[in-house]
């Protein structure tokens, strides 16, 4: 109840008009849109090793059938035979003969690429939360690597809950509808944990760790909404058989990554403002 009262107090601390004004002010003063572009750029380079690491982990858990029986048929229908052959060969190698490589070296590469994303987030969060001290090079590298590893693990776990949770639980003999449904709120909780980690540890001046805040609700809601839209587009609208359809898919995917990156910064800006106002009121 105390947590719900705190969130209710944060919601009352800022009207919709004030929230929009603060986001626009933050965009001007802290270059939020510029940093969102930089974050999206780093995320794009981190996605491939992260996905391949996830596939290697999938193979290590003995869930290769998830690709052959569930995903591959859908992917085959949505692209040309030659394109599917390339995708299928890459995935099967990650699941099979290159499994150990992607579970080890792939994990290192993914964390390194994500750590560069973390360093960009750390820089802009220092501006948003008005950090009064700087970090040394060694501290920046250490914090970014640890944050990168934690964020990568939480994001993979969240994706696993949503995408693989049903199959994994059924293979373990669990058929309860309630338990199968619980994978959705668990996935959301993991996303809230990602935002909480970033807010607490990305700024040089550590912020009080809070599981759910007004800003984190904005971020997770934006992530969930844009992910649903992207999933609907990829599975029901995208035309992979034509050049223009494939290019449109690339544009939509890029827009998704940019909007997800911008959502993190907008949520952080709102969180910083709300924390300041609640502090003044108390």
Secondary structure, 3 states (H helix, E strand, C coil): CHHHHHHHHHHHCCCHHHHHHHHHHHHHHHCHHHHHHHHHHHHHHHHHHHHHHHHHHHHHCCCCHHHHHHHHHHHHHCCCHHHHHHHHHHHHHHHCCCHHHHHHHHHHHHHHHHHHHHHHHHHHHHHHCCCCCCCCHHHHHHHHHHHHHHHHHHHHHHHHHHHHHHHHHHHCCCCCHHHHHHHHHHHHHHHHHHHHHHHHHCCCCCCCCCCCCHHHHHHHHHHHHHHHHHHHHHHHHCCCCCHHHHHHHHHHHHHHHHHHHHHHHHHHHHHHHHHHHHHHHC
